[in-house]
């Protein structure tokens, strides 16, 4: 797929010397969903703000659809839609006028058919004459997405789009995102909900302390970095790992059985020999089952491996 957004050597340094972004390099492909994960203060919102023209970088370049974000600002910005974390809407305006106004801000001519299509796509058409203050939190989120789509952008940034939304509405949002992707919109999603990224993203990016730690295909990442867990249920629970099995990376689990972690990419898992030694140690297995480490496990491990930063934390 062709690259639609290219970020090269991007930095952001505030007064006092704090580095919010440190040499960020990132290429985003047209039509993909990229989930950008990171803890509070990682630099996610700072990065989005610079790409969207809300803040200026200290150094580096950004190309949006071939347009430089600084020297060809208007063309670059017209290709981007942003759904911010905060629900900042005029409470006494109607849904329809709110979305129409956003289209006009980008100098786009009136197009009632296009606005109707967006509102129908987001299940907002029957609410077109409702005032914003009468809408539920989930509906207000949909209005934010409609505003961001009103000028026909090719790239959509969703900054924590399901924050504060219940589980049912969150799943509705996932379906909306997939529908937008099928329509050809490139989507960059920041989220604290790891399952959200695991459910809908094509690629996963991890940012921490202003640096991109990795960007990789989701399935490849989970296969490469994921570990499997083997839980062994015992007929007689134990309180500690027997000395005869001390050479294995075992731990006692909550049910008094044993848990064994192993790498699926290794030449040998060691399970066959473990089970033989288990029997030799006089332990009787009643059941066993395996589970794959989740994206959340991988994320936590990646962030934990990042060297500590004693400087002032970025609020983004």
Secondary structure, DSSP 8 states (H G I E B T S, - for coil): --EEEEEEEEEEE-TTS-EEEEEEEEEEETT-EEEEE--TTSSHHHHHHHHTTSS--SEEEEEETTEETTTTHHHHHHTEEEE-SS----TTSBHHHHHHHHHHHTT----HHHHHHHHHHTT-GGGTTSBGGGS-HHHHHHHHHHHHHTT--SEEEEESTTTT--HHHHHHHHHHHHHHHHTT-EEEEE-S-HHHHHHH-SEEEEEETTEEEEEEEHHHHHHHH-EEEEEEEESS--SS--GGGTTS-EEE-TTS-EEEEEETTSS---HHHHHHHHHHTT--EEEEEEEE--HHHHHHHHHHTS----S-----
